[in-house]
């Protein structure tokens, strides 16, 4: 049975929080049976649908891990946050926002219907595939390696190591992503892309295939929670205005066409990927009472069984429970 709300006015210890999270992960792990792993990318079909893990890292360095946290997975659409951030750092926020909007769509992440029916001057936001592919085309570089290098450098600064591309997933995506190629050709027709289609798509497939863990996502989320500053070194890694824009997009557009419900019922900026990963960021809260991670935290979740929107079915329920019990909501 899931433990109830604790008396947070008593001393909060790592051991106490760990016992709560262990209990909650075990409880919500049964929800994985209600979802299915992504099947349109063949390699992702091999994932174990029963897995569920979470890492939470606070500004003070407290690290809570529970469940299947040692299983690596590809970042997929979570990469869209960081390609957007890098594009803004390289080209400037106004330049990027002239070419991609910041509005939710209410449509599936891989839809192009709204582009054609509404005759838009730019994609709705950088987290749908059309917007993300457009953003990838804005990255500086004449090869996919050059375009991705600033993203890898950003990850290396935050994570302390350089993550790698899962070649099997990359090849699988490259060989089967018919819909993304269709989107790409449509973007060319509209004049949205600033680099050649094959270069843009190759870069996009590679950025989605970067391999991470829940701890990696939590570390990345912590820097976002701290407005771009690494709390361990006090170094500004990402400009504050860029981070705040990215977090606003995460809150309004980060969970595909379930973003509105997630914002209402969970209330923290988050971004999901079809591998089952979720990155979430809880900024500092101003409260009179003592609460867990009151100075903010980053959260990484992995649960490859997805709901019909493409989000981790157990991961969302686990995040909702934690956000409610610990009062993490930004509202």
N, C-alpha and C positions, 0 to 999 in steps of 0.2 A: 504493500500500500504506500502511496506517495505521502511523504511527511508533509505536514501542514506548515503554515507560516510560523517562523520562529520568533521568539522575543528578541528582536535585534538590538534592544537597548542594553543587553548584556554584552560581554566581550565577544567579538567575532574572531574566531581562530580558523586557520587553514584546515585543521582536522574536522572542525564542526561543519564548515562549508563543504568539504570533501564528502562527508557522510551524506549530506543532503543531495549533492549532485549525483553520487553513486546510486542513490535510491531512485532519483528521478530518471536517470538514464535507463536503469533496469525496467522501470515502469513503462516508459514510452517505447522501449525496444519492441514490444509486441505490436506496436502500430505499424512496423515495417511490413507486416503481412498484408496491409491494405494498399500498398503501392506496388509499382513495377519499375524495374531499372530501364534506363533509356535504351531503346532498341534501334533507333535510326542511325546511330554510330556503332558499327558492328563490335568493335573492341569493348565498348562500354557495356554490352550485353553480358560480358563475362563477370561483372561485379557481383559480389555476394549481397543479395537484397536484405539480408538479416543484420547487416552491420549498422552500428550507430555509435558515434563518438563525439566528444566535445572537449574543447580546451578554452579556458577563460583566463586571461592574464590582466592583472590590474596595474595601475600606474606605479604602485609601490613594489611591483615585481611578483606579487602573489600569483601563483600558477596552479590552477585547478584543472586536472585532466581526468576523464572518466570514459570508459567504454573502449571502442575500437579506434584509438588515437594513433596507432602505429602504422595504419594502412595508408600508403600514399595514394593520391588520386589527382586527376588533372583539373586545373583551375576552371576551364571552360569559360562561361560567361562572366565569372568574377573578374576575369582579366579585363573586361570592358571598363571597369573603374580605373584601372591603372594605365590603359592606353589613352583614356580620356585625360587623366591627370598629366601624363607625359606630353600629350598634344598641346594642352593648355600651357605647360611650362616652356615648350619649344616655340609655339607659334603665337601664344598670347590668348587669353580668354575670349576677347572680343572676336578675334579671327575665327576661333573654333565655333563660337556660338552664332556666327554669321552663316555657318555651314551645317549646323545640327541644332535642333531646338531642345527645349527642356520640359516638354509636355508629356504626360502619360498618354497612352494610346487606347487602352481598353481592349487591344487586340493581342493575338499570340505574338511571341517574340520573333517568329520567323515569317510573319505576314508581310506582304507587300500590297495588300488590297487598299489600305488607307492611302498609300502613296499615289496609286493610280486613280482612285475614286475622288480623292479630295484635291488632287492637283497641287500638292504641297511644294513649296519652294525649297524645302529641306526636310530631312527625316525628323520625326517627332522628338526623339531623344537618343542619346548615345548608348543606351542599354538594349534597345531592340537591334536585331541583326543589321537592318539597313543603316541605322545610325552608327553602329559599331564599325561596320565595314567602311563607312565614310570617314570616321575618325582615324582608322588604321591607315587610310590613304593619305592622311595629313601628316603622319609621322615622317620625320626627316630620314633620308637614306635612299640609296640606289639599289639595295638588296634587302631581303628580309632580315638578314643578320644585322645590318646597319640600322634598320628601323626598330628592331627589338632591343638593341643594345642598351638604350636608356632605361627601358623597363627592367632589364636584368640588373643594371647598376642600381636602380631604385630598390629592387628586391634584396640585392646583396647588402646594401647599407642597413636595411631594416632587419633582415634575417640573420646576417652574419655569415652567410654562405650563398653561393650562386646556384639557384635551382636549375634543373635540366628539363629539356623537352622529352616527353615520352614519345619516342619515334613510332611505336606501334599505333598509338592513338592519332598522332599527326597524319600518318599514311592513311589510316582508316577514314579520317575526316576528309582528307584531300580527295580520296577516291570515291566517296559516296555523297558528298555535300552538293547534291544537285540543286536543292532549294537555294543555298547560298550563292551558287553560280548564277542562278536565275535572278536573284536580287542584285548581284553584281552587274550583270548585263543591263538591268533596268536602271541602275544608278549611273552607268556610263551614258545611257541614252539621255538621262536628265542632266548630265554634265556635273554630277556631284563628286566624282572621284578625281583625286589629284595625282594619283600614281596609276600605272598600268594595272589592268584587272588581275592578271596572273600574279604579279608582285604583291598586290594588295591582298588577294585571297590567300596566297601562300603565307604571308605574314600573319594574317588573321587565324589561319588554321594552327600555326605554330604557337601563337600567343595563347590560344585556347588549350593547347596541349602541354603547357608548363605544369610540371608535377609538384605538388605541395602536400602538406599535412595539416591537420587541424591546428597544430601549434603555430605553423607558418601563418595561417589565416588570422589567428588570434593576435600575433605580433603585428601584422599589417593593420588589423583593425584597431589596435591600441594606438598606433601612430595617428590614424585618422581620428580617433576619439580625442587625442591630445592636440588637435588642430595642426597636424603636420610635424610636430616636434617629438623627437625620440625622448621619452621620459628618462631613459638611462644616461643619455649623453647631453641632453638639453640642446641638441643640434636641430635646427629647422631643416627638415628633409624635403618637405613639400610646402609651398607658400600657403598661408592661412586662407586666403581668398579662394584658392583652387580647391583646398580640402573641404571648405564649407559648401562650395557649389557641388562637389562630388557627393557629400553626405546628404544634401537636399535631394539630389537625384536618386540616391539609394533609398531614401524614405518614400519618395513618390513613385519611383519607376523600377525599383530594384528587384521586385519579386514577380516579374512578368505581369500577366493580367490579374494577379491576385494582390497587387501592391497596395491597393486601397484597403482591403481587409487586413493585411498585415500591419499597415500603419495604424489602423484603428484598434486592433486587438493586441498587438505586440508593442508597437510604438517606438521602435528604434531603427535607425538606418541599417539596411542589410542588402546584400546582393547574393543571389543564388546562381548555381550552375547545374547543368543537367547530369553531371557526374555525381551529384548528390551533395556537393559542398555548399556551405553558406558562410559568408563572412558577415559579422554584425559588429556594430560599434556603439557603445553606450557612453555618452559624454558625462562629465562631472554633473552631479545634481546638487541643488541647494535645498537641504532638508534640516529640520531641527533634530530629528531622531538619527540614531546611528543606523546605517544601512550597509550591506555588502557592496564593495566596489563603488563607494560613494564618489570617489575621485575619478571614476570612469574606468572602462575596461574594453578590451578587444575580445571577440568571441569567434571561434572557428568550429564549425559543425560538419560532420560527414555522415550521411545516411543515403545510400544510393537508390533506395526505393522511393520513387517519385509519385506525386499526386497527378491529377489530370492537367495541371497547369505547368508541370515541369519542375516543381519544387520538392525538396526532401519532405516526405509526408510526416515521418517521425521527428525530423529535425525542426520543423515549424512548430509542432506541438510542444516539443521540449523547450524551444526558445520562448514560446508564449508563456509556459509555466514559470520559467525562471524570471522572465521580465515582470510577470505579475507578482511573484513572491518577493522579489528583491526591489520592486518599484523602479525598474530601469527606464521606464518610458520617458521620452523627451517632452511629453505633454504635461 
